[in-house]
Amino acid sequence: MATNYATVTWDQLHRDARTLASALMARGEFKGIVAVTRGGLIPAAIIARELDCRLVESISVISYSGESAQDQKEPRVVKAPIAAGDGEGFLVIDDLVDSGETAKVVRDVLPKAHFACLYAKPNGKPHTDQYVMEVAQDTWVLFPWDTAPLFVPPLARNLG
């Protein structure tokens, strides 16, 4: 099966994050936000500003090593969101829910959190509470940080 690509610009990402923030305002205040790294960091920062939320935590889940379903590995948490406890009163933000595997891991760690993302694929939709736009399952979403040239030489990136 061929992979389709969809490019998200900085402007579109900002608009979609603000759209999500606006929809989240109806839920009332959150104690804090948990960004799913790395993709959720920038949307979480925008949403935190829009919701005037100053407590921003992160959870780091590693699951991809490339651009296809074959490159997806068993997700593992490499940094837990300590300040969020079980997630009660917290908002989890990610850029995209794809297969739902990462979301399942995050939900296991934060079962009481509200999970929201900018974009959702059909297989991932059941694992998120809220999203802005659906994307076809066979589409690889290219975010602005994916399309910009890297400043760090490849050798230096692989040392850690």
N, C-alpha and C positions, 0 to 999 in steps of 0.2 A: 504494500500500500504506500502510495506517495505521501510525503509530508507536505502540507500547505503551511505557509508562513503568513503571519499577520504582524505588522510593525505598529507598536504603540509609541507615539511621540511624547515628549515631555508635556506638551500642552494637553494632550488627550489624557495622559495619566493624572495630571493635576485636576482636570475637569471631573474625571471619573471618581477620584478620591474625594473631592468636594461633594459630588452627588451622593456618594456613600455616607459621608459625614452628615449631610442634611437628612438623609433617611434615618440615620442612627440617633439623631437628636430627639426623635419621637419616643425613643426608649427611655429617655431620662439620662441622668448622669451615671458615668462609670467611675469606679474607684481608680482604674488605671487601664492602660493598654499594653498588650503583649504583642510585639512584632515578631513574626516568623521570619527568621533570617535565612537568606539575605533579602529575598524579594519583597518581604513585607516591611522592610525598614523605611523606605521612602514614603509609601502610602501611609504607614503608621504615623510618621512625622507630620504629614499634611493633616491627617485626621485628628491627631492630638492637638494641633493648633486650632483647627476648626471647632473642636469640642471643648477647648480650653482645659485640656487634661494634661497635667504636668508629670504624672507618674507613668513613665514609659519603660517597660521591661522588655526582655527579649527571650525567645526560645530558639535555639539553633538546632535544626534538624537537617541532616545530610541524607539525600536520597538520589540525587542525579549525578552522573559523571559525564553526560553528553546530551545529545539532542533527540534521542529516540526512546521509545518504550524499552528497547533492549538495554539502554544505558541507565535505567532506573534500578537502583539497588534497594535492599531492605532498609527502610528509614531508621535512623538512630539519632537520639538526642545527644548532642555534644555540649550543650549549655542549657540548663534548666532555668525557668522563670521563677526564681525563689520568692520574689516579692508578691507574686500572684497567688500563692497558696494553691487551693484547688480551683481557682478561677472565679469564685463567686464575686460578682460585681465587676468583673474584668471583661474587656473586649479584646479578642484576638484578631489581628489584622494580617492578611497575607495578600500577595499580588494576584495569585491564581490558585484555584483548586483544580487539579488535573485528574489524576486517577482516584484521589481521595486518600491515598496511603499516608502522606504526610499529615493530612488533617486528622486521620484516625489516631496517629501517634500523639498529636497535640491534644486532641480530645481526651485521650487516656491520662495525660498529665494534668489537664485543666478541664475536668468534666463539667464544671458549673459555669464556664465562660460562654460568652456569646461570640460565635465565630463568624467573621465577615471577611469578604475578599472583593477585589475589584472584578475579577473575571472567573467564570466557572465553566468547566467542560461537563458534558452530560454525566460521565462516570463520577465526577467529583461533587456534583450538585447535592446529593443526599448527605454529604458530610459538612456542609456549610449552612449557617442559619440565614445568611443574607449575602447578596452579591449585586453588582451593577449590570453586568452584561454576560450573556452566554456566548461561548466560543465553541466551534465544532471540535469534536474529539481528535480529529486528525490534523488539527492546526497547532503549529509550534509558535507560541507568542514571543515575539522579539521585543523586549522592553528597551527603553532608552539606554540603560546601562549595558545591554547586550550588544548594541550596535555601535557604541563609542569605542575608539581605539583604546587599548590598555596601555597604561603608563609604566606598568611594572613588567620587566622582562620575564618571559615564561620560566626561566630557570629559578629566579628569585621567588616566584609564586609557589613553586613546588617544594620549597625547603621546609615548610611547616607542616 
